[in-house]
Amino acid sequence: MDEEASIILGDAIAFCQRDGQDARLINMLGQSRAVSLTEDALTIEAPSRFAIAQLKKHQPTIEAYLEEIAFAPIALNVVAPQGASANTAPDTRPAATATAAATPAPGPRRDDVSRETMTPQPAASVAPAVEPAPSPIPTATHMPVAHEATPGEESGIAIKNTLSADDFRRMMTQMNGRPPAKSASSSAMPAAPSAATPAAVEKNADGAPLAANSKFTFENFVFGPENSLAYRSALKFAMLADTPGTCTSLFIYGKSGLGKTHLLLAIKNELAEKSPEIKVKYANSQAYLDDLMTEFDRQKKSNAPIMQAYHGVDVLIIDDIQNIIGKRASVDYFFQLMDEFIRNNKKVVIAADRAPKDLNMDERLTSRFNAGLLCLVAEPSYEMKYKILQRYYENTIAAVPEAGNDSLLAAYGGDGGHLTDAHFKHMAEVSGTNIRELESFCERCAGEAGDREREGGELTFDDIDAIANQYFDTSAKKINVQTVQSVIEEQYGVTHEELIGPRRNANIAKARHIAIYLAIEMCEMTTTAVGAEFGNRNHSTVSTSYKKVQKMIQEDRTVTEDLKSLRDKITLRS
């Protein structure tokens, strides 16, 4: 036996015990024999065909422990006992099998795991002249079960118990997810996963893999002046994720429901598809806190490194960190983790509802995030809401394949109805700015349109207004241009006469451009009507002011923040 192989197998068993893995997995590893250890693979000999199948089933978990122990990827190879095959029928002999009897007991191992077994059987029973025919379920199959070591025992585990045939049958059903095979020839064992088999794929709340058929891609993200910087920065980060020292941090901030999580998951999914060799860990704030508390609890029982799943990746993505910063018990460790990633030139993506300077973070971290890619995702304008509604309808609602003639949906007459360009424009006018709510709002309007069409009618603006009133607090709030002008005059220290008059010094001109922009955005007025409120300016002059503010948004991130603050003041005053 390879001594180093025996040591690393013992450590893997100890790690399983540390993390509270299933006792059956620990016992099967404890009965296995370490055969050899190379630079990139550990080969172990399992005691039975059943153990081989189960160890291979848990191969990703074991390989993760091996990598944690060896500080390098180590593949697990599970082989059959000498003189046997992984495809032979299960051994129905007593617990002291031929392999166990013929193989000398291993020497002391670092984890000091006991291999105490049942009382040895007479030597004659090891290799009978005629092997009895295997039965579907062994009548007295002995399976070791772990129990806690009693005080004074030196070993970590003592194996003494056995399972009855009924217990064995139940165990196979639970571990295989199906009833046990009736015979060795009636079903083939599952194919062994390769050494490169990845750990379980991270999943959405509904259980679907994030990268499979996900809507969270760069292609599905609608961007405009309010979020184009964040979009381009996220795309740049994903493209340069494998370039050391470049784009080491990306910090995206803005109110809830504006697309921050979409961009974070788009980065994750892009890397999973285009650069699978890059190790990525995504966690929202709640998942991070749950993992951290679990690790703190485990550390009380061992001295293992905390949060290995976070430290051991190339790209760390954490969403909604304002919830982490607010927890004093976890904030220190979060600072340490971020500092380690940035010092080692590893990649970090963060999302929050506020800028780093407003999160009361450590000054060094604030400085480092400010020096990286720092992007605001602002509330969508009328034009952007119009694009989002139109894109969502075309890609999600109208793109659903038609149901078969024999389906319940076909018998009902379908679901979503037809939405016109005029519908989208009115929906954009009366809706709020939360993108998740916009999508749900679009679903409701399409459903209502379908109901109207089945009745021989069509969706009206009144129908849309009624639905909007159920979604958005501000949908019925009318904002007049005088309120916009009043807020802008106070903000920039100009008089009403200066705002609407002909003077063009820098401060007055900027205030006028922004007032015109917000009047168009918030007051549901045409450019001609807005011009009449600003000294009877013509359509062309008003359009020029609007375009200048759009350009300012693209060139200066602070303008977007100022506009958001002004919108809030105007809304509150209306």
RAQUIGI-V892562 format. One line per field, one symbol per residue. ss: DSSP state (h for helix, s for strand, l for the rest). phi: phi as a letter, one per 30 degrees, with the letter a starting at -180 (. if undefined). Layout:
ss->???
phi->???
This chain:
ss->llhhhhhhhhhhhhhhhhllllhhhhhhhhhlssssslllssssslllhhhhhhhhhlhhhhhhhhhhhhllllsssssllllllllllllllllllhhhhhllllllllllllllllllllhhhllllllllllllllllllllllsllllllllslllllllhhhhhhhhhhhhllllllllllllllllllllllllllslllllsllllllllllllllllllhhhhhhhhhhhhlllllllllsssssllllllhhhhhhhhhhhhhhhlllllssssshhhhhhhhhhhhhhhllllllllhhhhlllsssssllhhhhllhhhhhhhhhhhhhhhhlllsssssslllhhhllllhhhhhhhhhlsssslllllhhhhhhhhhhhhhhhhllllllllllhhhhhllllllllhhhhhhhhhhllllhhhhhhhhhhhhhhhhhhhhllllllhhhhhhhhhhhlllllllllhhhhhhhhhhhhlllhhhhhlllllhhhhhhhhhhhhhhhhhllllhhhhhhhlllllhhhhhhhhhhhhhhhhhlhhhhhhhhhhhhhhhhhl
phi->.ddddddddddddddddecideedddddddddcdcabcdbaccbcddadddedddddceedddddddddchadbdccccdeeibbdcddddcdeeddeddddcddddecddhddcdbdeedeedddbddbddddcebedbdcbdbdbdddejddddbccbdbcddddddddddddciaddddadddaddddddddceddeddbdddjdeeddhdddbddcdcbbedbdddddddddeddcdccdichdbbbcblddicjddedddddedddddcbddddbbcadddddddddddddddddcacdddhedcddccbcbbchdeddddcddcddddedddddddddhdcbbbbadbdedcchdeeddedddddddcbcccdddedddddddddddddcddddeddddcddddddjjbdcdccdddddddddccdcdddddddededddddddddddcicbdcddddddddddcbdcdcdcccdddddddddddcicdddddcdddbdeddddddedddeddddcchcdddddeddcihddeddddddddddeddddcbddddddddddeddddddd
